[in-house]
Amino acid sequence: MRIRSLAAAALGVAAAALSFAAAQAAGPLTFVQAGKLLADPATGKVESAKTVVLQDGKVVRIADGYVSEPGGVVVDLKDRFVLPGFIDSHVHLTGQQGPTSRLDEVTQSSADQAMVGAGYARKTLMAGFTTVADLGADNAAIFALRAGIKRGDVVGPRIIAAGSAVSIHGGHGDVNGYSEEVMHVLRPESVCSGPDDCRRAVREQVWRGADIIKITATGGVLSNTAAGLSQQFSDGELAAIVESAHRMGRRVTAHAHGVDGINAFLKAGGDSIEHGTYLDNESIALFKKNGAYLVPTLMAGDYVARIAASPGNFFTPAQTAKALEAGPKMLDMARRANAGGVKIAFGTDSGVSAHGDNAYEFVLLNRAGLSPLDAIRAATVNAADHLGVSAEIGSLAPGKAADLVAVAGDPLADVSVLQKVETVIKGGVVVK
């Protein structure tokens, strides 16, 4: 009995010592004093005079009033509206559309693209977007950028990366419009034909480091080929892709404009649709049946339509025709989807439009019928759910990432104020 008592006492002392050591190792507390706080957009509850306490990159607690402690860091936002950091579910950080885009494809190395992406990542973070899903980039470039940001070597948002999109030979996502010799060099390894080959492409993307699988279920506006915007993968290929992705623990999202491709992908069990331009009532029913998300990317439609109709249009003839056809339809598409009860996650397709302007999507979502609160939910709790990271981000609660933004004014009254984010905190670090 005496030996047991001594052993128990020794264990108690050891536990106390470990607890003390852990407390000593913990970093300083940061006290974010918020005049107005929307901690959980799902509830829509705005509270006044709150303090969000941060430590080691996480939220520790949310306290009533303006509190602080000796040795702590105080961030005074008593005259600001504070929200969780925003999530953009569709970006392309390693490039941006412009007059030199086609030349850039054949002159920039993977290393060049990673460095370009570092600049755009910084702009995106300064706009208040603390997490992004990059849905289509050179594998080496985007995976290196993701790692650099995670290590803290590069200033940018947390990246959920797809890498190269899984595409059909000759379709959107393949290389088009150059000499055959150049296209063979540039062709990504993720192009495929037939169910078995598409299974290979998915598995290899996971092997290379993809967090999520992105496919091009239909033609696309910016592929330099007059192949339209309809379904490109066969139904069998879509089923094989979705099955393979899910078996390997990856969600799969589809670039899709044409209604045939949208509905075929949803019937195959796909998790979300990017763009969704020509969705119909059957599409809306399938979204709701499957619990799938729509990422409308309204900025992309707005941008390509404006460029294609401008005197300075730099698109090729094939791109111009598709931009003028699809771009103007996207706002009404989002309006119909929202009215039909489809779950919407925020995504811009930035890289088509300019990086750093991401928050203009809030304005466009509002024009499409979403309330300011629903637009904010799309970029926080909805996007986190869509990407499978609700346990980490999307709202402010103990144990979640210390990602916050602050603005002047009330975004629930005027969502456009989110285009002027004044303070950004990512992982507990004030970056703006």
Phi and psi in degrees as a GROMACS rama.xvg file:
@    title "Ramachandran Plot"
@    xaxis  label "Phi"
@    yaxis  label "Psi"
@TYPE xy
-63.134  -40.3294  ARG-2
-63.2577  -42.6137  ILE-3
-62.0731  -40.2249  ARG-4
-64.8202  -42.2775  SER-5
-64.2244  -41.1775  LEU-6
-62.9186  -42.7225  ALA-7
-62.9087  -42.0136  ALA-8
-63.6031  -41.0655  ALA-9
-63.5994  -41.3474  ALA-10
-62.8481  -39.8965  LEU-11
-62.8847  -42.6263  GLY-12
-63.7238  -42.8356  VAL-13
-62.745  -42.393  ALA-14
-63.5707  -41.9866  ALA-15
-63.518  -40.2304  ALA-16
-64.2514  -42.0207  ALA-17
-64.1256  -41.2477  LEU-18
-62.0044  -42.8576  SER-19
-64.6717  -41.7024  PHE-20
-62.9799  -40.1199  ALA-21
-63.7566  -41.926  ALA-22
-62.8324  -40.116  ALA-23
-67.3292  -33.6305  GLN-24
-76.7166  -23.0548  ALA-25
-63.0289  145.729  ALA-26
-75.3047  176.014  GLY-27
-66.7313  156.065  PRO-28
-82.9265  144.767  LEU-29
-117.838  131.861  THR-30
-112.906  105.992  PHE-31
-93.3139  105.808  VAL-32
-90.9255  109.487  GLN-33
-106.107  127.639  ALA-34
-65.7508  -47.3581  GLY-35
-127.58  139.796  LYS-36
-136.216  123.972  LEU-37
-109.277  86.1925  LEU-38
-73.4412  -39.2893  ALA-39
-129.25  98.1616  ASP-40
-58.878  -21.9619  PRO-41
-59.6248  -35.5786  ALA-42
-84.487  -27.9481  THR-43
74.2626  7.8042  GLY-44
-82.3434  121.11  LYS-45
-103.895  126.536  VAL-46
-115.413  152.934  GLU-47
-106.747  150.484  SER-48
50.8319  68.0479  ALA-49
-123.563  155.855  LYS-50
-122.777  123.187  THR-51
-94.7767  116.857  VAL-52
-95.9583  126.917  VAL-53
-119.306  147.622  LEU-54
-157.993  133.325  GLN-55
52.0299  41.8228  ASP-56
81.5368  2.95459  GLY-57
-123.856  159.175  LYS-58
-79.4518  127.689  VAL-59
-90.9642  -48.0498  VAL-60
-164.804  166.752  ARG-61
-119.466  117.607  ILE-62
-105.213  150.643  ALA-63
-73.2544  143.151  ASP-64
75.5843  -174.561  GLY-65
-101.706  102.754  TYR-66
-114.371  160.464  VAL-67
-161.621  173.061  SER-68
-140.425  153.201  GLU-69
-56.4708  136.119  PRO-70
87.7669  -10.8468  GLY-71
-85.6836  163.27  GLY-72
-100.387  129.651  VAL-73
-106.627  127.549  VAL-74
-110.065  108.399  VAL-75
-86.525  103.683  ASP-76
-123.261  36.8887  LEU-77
-64.3919  -21.3123  LYS-78
-108.285  23.4055  ASP-79
-127.933  161.649  ARG-80
-100.676  122.285  PHE-81
-109.811  136.9  VAL-82
-137.393  167.355  LEU-83
-64.3127  153.051  PRO-84
-57.4244  146.454  GLY-85
-82.1358  155.183  PHE-86
-121.573  124.221  ILE-87
-104.404  113.792  ASP-88
-82.7304  3.40309  SER-89
-156.114  99.5462  HIS-90
-134.867  168.703  VAL-91
-135.96  88.4781  HIS-92
-70.9983  -23.8302  LEU-93
-88.3467  11.1132  THR-94
-167.562  174.791  GLY-95
-155.269  135.756  GLN-96
-61.8235  137.697  GLN-97
-174.931  -179.241  GLY-98
-59.2433  -24.6151  PRO-99
-101.032  10.2576  THR-100
-57.9105  -45.1179  SER-101
-67.5409  -34.4534  ARG-102
-69.6707  -39.1059  LEU-103
-57.682  -34.5391  ASP-104
-60.5102  -29.2791  GLU-105
-109.27  0.989094  VAL-106
-116.005  -20.3082  THR-107
-95.0215  133.406  GLN-108
-81.6419  173.325  SER-109
-59.2296  -39.5633  SER-110
-64.0961  -41.5694  ALA-111
-58.6902  -45.8138  ASP-112
-64.186  -37.3338  GLN-113
-63.3686  -40.6243  ALA-114
-68.8156  -40.4363  MET-115
-59.5548  -44.1558  VAL-116
-61.7838  -32.8967  GLY-117
-61.8945  -39.991  ALA-118
-66.091  -43.7688  GLY-119
-70.2468  -31.5624  TYR-120
-62.8459  -42.1899  ALA-121
-62.1299  -44.9991  ARG-122
-60.036  -40.1733  LYS-123
-65.5414  -43.9332  THR-124
-63.8249  -42.0681  LEU-125
-65.7542  -19.5141  MET-126
-83.6905  -1.40275  ALA-127
103.263  5.19025  GLY-128
-97.6024  103.04  PHE-129
-89.4218  -12.5485  THR-130
-141.286  140.328  THR-131
-137.687  155.529  VAL-132
-107.199  116.526  ALA-133
-91.5009  115.409  ASP-134
-112.067  54.7666  LEU-135
140.462  102.353  GLY-136
-163.043  164.639  ALA-137
-54.9174  129.309  ASP-138
-54.9515  -53.2497  ASN-139
-60.3655  -40.671  ALA-140
-67.3168  -50.3985  ALA-141
-74.9532  -34.0467  ILE-142
-70.5335  -33.927  PHE-143
-67.3405  -42.2878  ALA-144
-63.4474  -43.6566  LEU-145
-55.9301  -45.7657  ARG-146
-67.8148  -39.8648  ALA-147
-62.9915  -39.9083  GLY-148
-68.2563  -41.5201  ILE-149
-62.1244  -38.2426  LYS-150
-72.5459  -19.9317  ARG-151
93.4325  6.71329  GLY-152
-75.9448  -24.8921  ASP-153
-125.676  138.465  VAL-154
-86.1912  117.053  VAL-155
-175.934  175.826  GLY-156
-75.6451  157.587  PRO-157
-57.8862  133.114  ARG-158
-113.543  127.133  ILE-159
-102.581  114.848  ILE-160
-114.164  134.724  ALA-161
-90.9874  -26.1807  ALA-162
69.8919  -146.995  GLY-163
-68.3316  135.727  SER-164
-73.1042  144.015  ALA-165
-80.257  122.739  VAL-166
-140.804  163.919  SER-167
-84.1408  156.372  ILE-168
-60.3837  124.466  HIS-169
85.8485  -2.98613  GLY-170
-99.6528  -167.044  GLY-171
-66.398  125.668  HIS-172
108.275  -24.9767  GLY-173
-81.65  173.627  ASP-174
-89.036  129.827  VAL-175
-135.631  149.34  ASN-176
90.6757  4.71156  GLY-177
-110.834  177.538  TYR-178
-64.4054  154.388  SER-179
-59.8281  -36.462  GLU-180
-62.4066  -42.0177  GLU-181
-68.7851  -42.2285  VAL-182
-63.1475  -35.4327  MET-183
-64.3872  -36.0661  HIS-184
-71.0616  -40.7251  VAL-185
-84.6441  -16.7804  LEU-186
-57.8163  126.599  ARG-187
-72.0786  155.372  PRO-188
-75.3574  -6.113  GLU-189
-91.6325  6.16563  SER-190
-79.1034  148.622  VAL-191
-154.258  162.068  CYS-192
-142.767  128.146  SER-193
90.5862  149.35  GLY-194
-55.5404  -45.4792  PRO-195
-65.7918  -41.1146  ASP-196
-66.8313  -34.3946  ASP-197
-71.8466  -32.9942  CYS-198
-60.2926  -43.6349  ARG-199
-58.0858  -46.2402  ARG-200
-60.9305  -42.6262  ALA-201
-63.0267  -49.2254  VAL-202
-62.7251  -37.2504  ARG-203
-70.7305  -34.3388  GLU-204
-64.9353  -40.1804  GLN-205
-62.6263  -43.5838  VAL-206
-59.4576  -36.7948  TRP-207
-77.016  -17.7331  ARG-208
127.787  11.9831  GLY-209
-67.7081  132.364  ALA-210
-83.61  -27.4304  ASP-211
-145.266  150.38  ILE-212
-100.285  125.825  ILE-213
-110.274  131.017  LYS-214
-124.278  162.223  ILE-215
-110.856  90.997  THR-216
-72.3094  -22.6498  ALA-217
-133.902  175.779  THR-218
-62.3124  164.481  GLY-219
-130.71  156.82  GLY-220
-63.4782  -43.6129  VAL-221
-94.554  2.9833  LEU-222
-76.3897  134.285  SER-223
-84.4381  65.8066  ASN-224
-154.431  141.466  THR-225
-86.8254  61.4927  ALA-226
-105.801  8.7178  ALA-227
75.1198  -171.982  GLY-228
-121.004  17.9744  LEU-229
-91.4908  -178.768  SER-230
-57.6569  136.221  GLN-231
-116.362  -42.9983  GLN-232
-72.1852  147.483  PHE-233
-75.1686  163.094  SER-234
-59.4958  -39.18  ASP-235
-65.2444  -38.2634  GLY-236
-66.5799  -41.5645  GLU-237
-61.271  -44.5456  LEU-238
-61.47  -41.5452  ALA-239
-65.4232  -39.4176  ALA-240
-64.7977  -49.5237  ILE-241
-62.6121  -45.0175  VAL-242
-60.7248  -45.9383  GLU-243
-64.2792  -42.1486  SER-244
-63.224  -46.6829  ALA-245
-65.9243  -37.214  HIS-246
-62.786  -28.4114  ARG-247
-100.068  17.0225  MET-248
72.6958  26.2248  GLY-249
-118.277  138.297  ARG-250
-75.2524  156.368  ARG-251
-131.038  128.735  VAL-252
-121.131  149.195  THR-253
-122.405  124.28  ALA-254
-61.5108  122.912  HIS-255
-155.645  123.649  ALA-256
-104.257  -55.4976  HIS-257
-66.7633  142.507  GLY-258
-64.2399  -31.6715  VAL-259
-63.8787  -42.858  ASP-260
-70.1199  -37.0568  GLY-261
-59.7384  -52.4115  ILE-262
-69.563  -37.4276  ASN-263
-63.897  -41.1123  ALA-264
-67.0852  -43.0904  PHE-265
-64.4165  -38.6804  LEU-266
-65.5381  -28.1572  LYS-267
-78.4139  -4.29608  ALA-268
94.8597  17.2958  GLY-269
-62.8684  154.47  GLY-270
-88.5711  -28.122  ASP-271
-163.82  158.604  SER-272
-118.769  131.687  ILE-273
-97.1429  129.523  GLU-274
87.1179  -78.6198  HIS-275
73.1017  27.0284  GLY-276
-52.3318  -45.077  THR-277
-106.996  27.9782  TYR-278
-60.28  152.184  LEU-279
-128.067  -169.604  ASP-280
-63.9001  -34.9866  ASN-281
-64.1346  -39.5151  GLU-282
-58.7377  -47.3245  SER-283
-59.8031  -42.5128  ILE-284
-63.3154  -39.2828  ALA-285
-69.0981  -40.6025  LEU-286
-54.3613  -49.4187  PHE-287
-70.0058  -38.4667  LYS-288
-62.3967  -42.1304  LYS-289
-87.6616  -12.5845  ASN-290
69.5013  25.4819  GLY-291
-80.6248  155.799  ALA-292
-100.95  148.801  TYR-293
-107.111  130.932  LEU-294
-113.318  97.2276  VAL-295
-71.0244  -23.6577  PRO-296
46.7482  53.5105  THR-297
-65.1776  -29.4058  LEU-298
-62.9589  -35.4911  MET-299
-64.6995  -45.6725  ALA-300
-62.7181  -43.088  GLY-301
-61.7283  -43.6413  ASP-302
-68.5836  -50.3162  TYR-303
-65.954  -33.911  VAL-304
-66.7733  -39.8472  ALA-305
-68.0226  -42.9929  ARG-306
-64.9648  -45.5794  ILE-307
-62.8211  -28.9135  ALA-308
-94.34  0.839349  ALA-309
-94.1772  158.11  SER-310
-62.5062  -26.8356  PRO-311
-93.2251  22.1021  GLY-312
-53.5531  123.08  ASN-313
-109.687  7.87987  PHE-314
-75.7716  155.595  PHE-315
-73.5202  165.462  THR-316
-56.1679  -40.2536  PRO-317
-65.1778  -41.6351  ALA-318
-66.6977  -41.7818  GLN-319
-60.7576  -45.7411  THR-320
-60.1791  -43.1832  ALA-321
-72.8538  -35.0364  LYS-322
-64.1953  -43.3655  ALA-323
-69.9217  -26.9624  LEU-324
-78.1325  -48.665  GLU-325
-90.4528  -39.398  ALA-326
-52.0778  -50.6827  GLY-327
-67.6805  -13.7869  PRO-328
-87.2189  -11.2698  LYS-329
-74.5422  -33.0384  MET-330
-64.9219  -44.2529  LEU-331
-65.7709  -36.2953  ASP-332
-57.8782  -47.6578  MET-333
-65.113  -36.0727  ALA-334
-62.0211  -44.7951  ARG-335
-67.5052  -39.8987  ARG-336
-65.0061  -44.0924  ALA-337
-63.6313  -45.1028  ASN-338
-63.2102  -28.3366  ALA-339
-84.8875  -1.34121  GLY-340
87.4428  18.5915  GLY-341
-74.442  139.15  VAL-342
-72.8452  130.688  LYS-343
-117.799  130.34  ILE-344
-112.931  144.006  ALA-345
-72.6473  130.682  PHE-346
-161.897  141.33  GLY-347
-110.216  -25.4514  THR-348
66.8047  27.7226  ASP-349
-56.5532  141.664  SER-350
113.502  -32.186  GLY-351
-79.1975  -60.6668  VAL-352
-86.8172  179.491  SER-353
-77.0544  135.23  ALA-354
-63.7585  141.142  HIS-355
97.2653  -18.1833  GLY-356
-94.7141  11.2718  ASP-357
-51.1735  -34.6673  ASN-358
-69.3017  -10.3647  ALA-359
-63.7149  -22.0731  TYR-360
-60.2051  -32.2387  GLU-361
-58.2299  -43.3804  PHE-362
-63.8915  -44.4574  VAL-363
-67.7109  -38.067  LEU-364
-62.3083  -38.7294  LEU-365
-64.0075  -39.5679  ASN-366
-65.8411  -27.8642  ARG-367
-82.9257  5.5688  ALA-368
106.857  -5.50185  GLY-369
-76.5628  138.711  LEU-370
-67.9344  160.917  SER-371
-53.4673  -41.3466  PRO-372
-63.8528  -42.1257  LEU-373
-66.831  -34.5289  ASP-374
-65.2538  -40.1462  ALA-375
-65.94  -41.2826  ILE-376
-59.7649  -38.2264  ARG-377
-59.3062  -33.7771  ALA-378
-95.4565  4.4258  ALA-379
-131.144  -91.4803  THR-380
-65.6334  -38.5589  VAL-381
-67.7468  -46.7741  ASN-382
-63.257  -38  ALA-383
-64.1783  -41.6143  ALA-384
-65.7323  -45.3465  ASP-385
-55.6043  -40.4674  HIS-386
-92.078  -0.240325  LEU-387
74.3144  29.5931  GLY-388
-126.234  28.0551  VAL-389
-62.2952  -26.0652  SER-390
-71.4081  -16.0026  ALA-391
-110.321  -39.7641  GLU-392
-141.039  176.151  ILE-393
107.346  -25.5565  GLY-394
-150.866  168.861  SER-395
-105.911  113.892  LEU-396
-155.806  155.382  ALA-397
-52.7317  131.062  PRO-398
94.2051  -15.6543  GLY-399
-87.8989  164.748  LYS-400
-60.1002  140.762  ALA-401
-84.4643  69.9187  ALA-402
-111.33  115.182  ASP-403
-138.055  152.935  LEU-404
-133.001  157.477  VAL-405
-137.997  142.554  ALA-406
-134.239  158.925  VAL-407
-85.7858  144.214  ALA-408
89.1988  -179.288  GLY-409
-112.73  106.68  ASP-410
-67.8619  -17.0366  PRO-411
-76.3925  -18.8313  LEU-412
-95.9438  -34.1735  ALA-413
-146.009  99.2507  ASP-414
-67.6844  -15.5658  VAL-415
-67.1572  -17.9622  SER-416
-64.1338  -18.173  VAL-417
-70.6517  -9.16046  LEU-418
-78.4679  -5.843  GLN-419
-127.667  62.7929  LYS-420
-68.7311  130.008  VAL-421
-100.619  -31.0828  GLU-422
-130.391  135.003  THR-423
-130.549  127.243  VAL-424
-122.072  123.562  ILE-425
-123.147  125.369  LYS-426
57.6186  33.6026  GLY-427
82.8422  -2.17589  GLY-428
-104.904  128.511  VAL-429
-75.2789  112.169  VAL-430
-103.641  -13.5803  VAL-431
